[in-house]
Amino acid sequence: MKKFLFVVLFLFIFIKLFPQTLIHPLNLGFEDLRSGFAPPGWLIPPDAVNRKYEFKITEEKPAQGKYCLELSHNGENSDTIYGSVFQSIEANQYRGKRIRFKAQVRAEISSSRGSAHLFVRERFKDRTSGFYEMMEDNPIVIGEWKSYEILGEIDSKADIINFGLILKGSGKAWIDDCSFEIIQSDSNENEPPKLINEKNASNILAFADILGCIEYYYQGTEARKINWENLVLSNLNLIERSTDEKSLISNLNKIFNPIAPALLIFHQSEKEKIIFDRSKPNSAIDKIALGAVYTIADKQTSDSLTIPKIINIYNSFRSSPGIVYQNINPEFASDVKLTLSANVKADLIGPGSNCQLYIQALNADNQLIDVASMNDNPIISSNWNNYNVDFIVPANTNLLRIGIVLIGDGKCEVDNIKLMNKTKKKEIEIKNKDFSNDKYRGIPKSWILTMQSTSAGYYFYIEKDDRKPENNVLCISSDEKTQIIMPQANEPYWFDTFSNVSAVMPLNLYIDSLGTLPHPVSVSSDLSKSRSHAFIPNYQDRLSRLYTVIRLYNIIKHFSYNDYNLTEFNKTALAAIQKASLDTSLTAFSQTLKELLYSYKDGFLKIWNSDQVNDFSLPFLWEYVMDKLIVTQTENNFTKIESGSEIIEINGEKTQDLINRIISTEIGISNKDKIKRGLANIRIGKENDTVNLKVCKKDSSIIKDNYKKNVSVNSIIEKRLDPIAEIDSNIYYFDLTRLSELEFRKTFLNLQNALGFVFDLRGNTETNENLLGLFTKNPLKSINWKIPVFTKPDRRLISYNYTETSYAAPKLFFSGQVAFLTDSRTIGNSVDILGIARENTIGKIFGTKTAPFDGNEIIVRLPCNFYLSMTGFAAKFDKIPNINMNGIEPDIFIERKVNDIIDGRDELIGTALYFIKNKKNK
C-alpha cells in the first residue's frame, strides 16, 4: 500500500489550484505540504529554473513549526547569477498603505560574493515596476536564524505585489516565519463594542440597501469617484443615531443625494405621490445612456465580479450584427441611382436594437468603396412597413452587395425585396426575392449569413407570412441563449428598504458634456473623515465590523448565483448587525458572518479571514460514519489511539450534541456538508492548540486526554492502493486524484484490451474529461457552462451566457467496463468527469454523493481581511438538474462502515470489482 497526501478543501478554495497571483498571502509558515515538495502559493520564476536554482520545503532546522523553505543553487560558484522564490499577490487591499514584509532567514553561501536577500516589488497593469526593495545594503550571509524586514508604501495604482527571497550566487538560503501586513496607525482609533437595538439595526440595513443599489448600479460621474469605505465609516454613526423615520430619511438624503442626484428617498407611505421623470433632458447627447453589467471576468481576481463593465445601452453586446446579403454584378455605368426597398417588421429587444437595409459597392480587389444604409433612421417598428435606401453607384464598382442587417437583439422579418435602377426606371433582378420556393424553417436560397454573424449568435430562416400564410418571409434572429438584456433608457428602479424607507433611481443615465445627468447640487459627505488617513478597517473596530456585514449582505443580494429566501436572509442580516456590534474576538466575528450566510445555500460558499492561519492539525483524521465520529487514520508516530477508535466527547461536549450544534450554526448545502466543514474546523488550528477528547478505543476501553494540534495540516496521509494497480486479471485501478495527466495516459493508453477500469475520483483530479470519449462510439456530449450576467439590482434581471467544452474525436475505443468511485470529497474536475459520464451513459458510479462543486468559484474581498467564496458560474447537464446545488448521486450507494475502517478495507473497490467481473462474465 502506498500513502498519499490529500490537500484539504480549505486549500482548494484558498488558492484555486495554485494560480500565479494569489488573493492574499498564503502559507507563510510553510506548513502546508510535505517535506521535499514545493509549497503551495510560492513560485520560482522560469529564468531561475534555467539557471539551475531549486526550492522545496524541508525539515532541516526550521525557525518555527516543522518546516521551512530552502532555495539552493549547487552549480558553479558564480557571483553573477541569482534566483528567487516568491509569492505574487493582488495589490488591491494594500494600495496607498504602508506595509511590512518580515521573515526569518539563514544562509550558507558558497560563492565569494554571494548572499541572500528579502525583497518586495510592486508592479502596475502595464507591467512596469514601482516600489522595489531587496535589502542591497543588508545582505544575509550568516548560518543562524535572524529576523529581517522591509518597510514600504504601496502605490495607489499598484496591480500586483511580489515578495520573497533572493539568493545571489551559489549555496543555500532558508526562509521561515514570514508575515506580510499593513502597518496600522499608531493612534487607537477603534470604536469599542456597543449594543445596537433592533430599530437602529433596521436603520443600518436601510442604509445598506440604498448603498448597494447606488454603489453597484448607479453609474453616475460622482458615484464612480467615491471612496465607499470612507463614506460608510464616516456616516454609520449618523444613520444609527437617527431617532425616527423622518430623521433617517433626511440623513439618507444628505449622504446619497450628492453622489446620486437622480435618487429619490422617501417614506413608504408617500410612494403613490412620487413622480419620477423618465424623460430625456434637453442637454443630453443622443443615443448614449450608461449602465452597468456584471459578469465573471476572463482573468479571475477577487474583485472581478464587483467591478462593472460600464456600457452604453444603445450599443449591442454582440461582436457583430446579423448581416444577410446577396451579391449582384452591375451591368450599368457609374453615377446610376439605385433604390433598395423591402417590407420589414422588427420585434426588437433592448433600446439600441434596430434593423436596416443597405447597399455596398466593392472594387475589383473586393475593397469597400461606398455604402448606403439607414443608420440615421433605422427600422424599429413592430408593424409591417415599406422602407427604402438610395445609392449612387461610384466609379470603379466591380460588385454590388445588397442586404439586411439586424443590430442587437430580437427578430426582423423581410419580404418583397426590390432593387430599382432609378436612372433607367428599371427593376434589377434579385435572386429569390420573394422566397416562394424556400422550405418552411429552411435556409433561404441565394442569400448568405456572414460567418461573423453566426459567431455572434445570429441565424436566418424562412417562415410563413402572418398576413398571407401562402407566402414566405425571410427572418433574421438573435440567439436567446446569448442575449444580454439591459433595462430601458432611464428605466426607474423602485425598492423598499427597512424602517419604512423607499427609494427610486434610474438604472441608466443620460450624459452631457459635463458628465451624467442630473448634476449634483452639493458635495458628497464622504469627505468628512472620522478617521485618520492611516486607519485600516479591522475586526477590533465596531464600525469596521458593521461595514463588513453590510458589504457581505450586498454581495449576496446583488450577485449570488443561487436563489435565496429574502425574508430569512434579511432576518439573519438584522441579527448579524446586532451581534457584530458586540463581538470582541476574531473568532466570534467570523461566526457572526457565517450566521449571516446560514440561510444561503451554495456549494462553493465559504468565508474566511486571511489573518486566521491554521497550519496545524490533531495527529489523526476522523470521519462521521454511521452516526459515530471515528478515527480513520493516524500520524505515523502517534500511538495514543488507533484507527477505528470512536470520539465520544470533544471539550466536554457529547459528540452527538456537537454534531447537532454544527448543523445549526455551520454554513453548507446539506447537513453532511456542514458536519464535514465543522469537524474540519475543530481538527485544524494554530500550533499546539489543545482539544480535550474522550475516546472509546477498539478494545472498548475509555480514555480522556488532551491532544495537541502539532502536525502539519496536510502531513497525515490516507492509505490507498498504488495510484495504478492491477486489482484482478486485466482489470485496472487508477486513482485519478493522485496522477498527473501525463502519468495517467502513459499507462492507460496501452491498456486498450483491458477488461475493466476502476477510476477513483474521491478528491479532485487534473485528468482531462475527454478520456471518456474512449468509451463511446458516439460523439461525446460536452459540458454546458451557464454564466450569469447581472444588469439590475437585487438579481431582478439576470441573463446567461452559455459556453460549451468541445472534445476531439478519439482514435481509439476501449470496450472494457468502467466504474467510478466517489464520496463527499469528489469535487471540481472530478465532478465534471462524472457529469459527462452520466450524460453519455458511460460506466457506473459507486459510493456516496459528490460534493456540490461543479462550476467556477468567485472570490470577493471584504473589509477586515475577510474573503467570500461563492459560485461564479456552474455546469449544466440535461440528466443532472442543478448539479451545483445537489452534486451527483451514485448509481450504487455504498457508505463507509466502521468495520471497514477498523479492518482497513475499501468496500468501494471491492463492489466495483464485483460489478466489472459480473458484467464481463455476462
PELINHU-V709757 format. One line per field, one symbol per residue. phi: phi as a letter, one per 40 degrees, with the letter a starting at -180 (. if undefined). burial: # if it has 16 or more other ideal C-beta (glycine too) atoms within 10 Angstrom, else .. Layout:
BEGIN
phi=???
burial=???
END
This chain:
BEGIN
phi=.cbacbccddcdcdbfffccbccadafcbgbbacdgbccdgbbbcdcccccgcbaacaccfccagbbabbbaabccccccbaaababbbccdcbcgbcbbbbacbbabcbccbcabacabbbbbccgcbbdabbfdcbcbbccbcacbabbabcccbcbbbbaibbbcgbhbbbbafcabacccccccbcccdacbccccccdcccccccdcccccbcccdcccccccccccccbccccccdcacccccccccccccccbcccbbacdccdcccbbccccccccccgbacabbbacccccbcbcccbcccbccccccccaccbbaacbccbaccgccbbcbacbbbbbbgcccabacabbbbcccgcccaababdcaccbccbcacbabcabcccgcbabbbabbbbgbhabbbafcbbbcccbfbcccbcfcbfccccdgccccgbbccccccccgbababbccccbdcbbbcbbbccccbcbcbccdgccbcacbcfgbbaaaccbbcbbcchcbcccbacccccccbbccccbdaccbdccccccccccdccccbbccccacccccccccccccccccbcbbccccdcdcccccdccbacccababccccbcbadcabbacbfgbcbcbabcdccbcbbdgcbcbabfgbddcccdcccccbccicbcccccccccccccbicdgdbbcbbbbcccgcbbbacbccbbddbccbccacddbaccadgbbbbcccbbcdccccdccccbccccabbbcbcibbcccccdcccbaccdcccccbbbcbcbadffcabcbcbbbccbccccbbbcccbbbbbacccbfcccdcccccccbfbgbbbhbccccbbibcbbbcbcggcbbbaccabcbbccbcfcccbgbcccbcbbcbdcccccgbbcccccccccccccccc
burial=...#.###########.#..#############....#######...#....######...##.#########....#..###############.###.#######.#.#..##########......##.###...##....#..#.#.####..#####################.##..#....###....#...########################..#.#########.###.#..#..##.###.############.................#...#########...###.###.#..#.##.###.#######.#.#.....#.#########.###############.........###...##....#..#.#.#.#...#..################.#####......#.#.##.#..#.....#..####..#..###.####.#......#######...###.##.#####.#.###.###########....###.#...###....#...############################.#....##.##########.#..#..##.###################..#############...#######..#..##########....#..##..#...#####.#########.####.#...#.####..........#.#########..##.###.#...#########....#...#..#..##############.########...################.#.###.....#..#...#.#########################.####################################..#..######.#...#.#.#.##....####.###.###.....
END
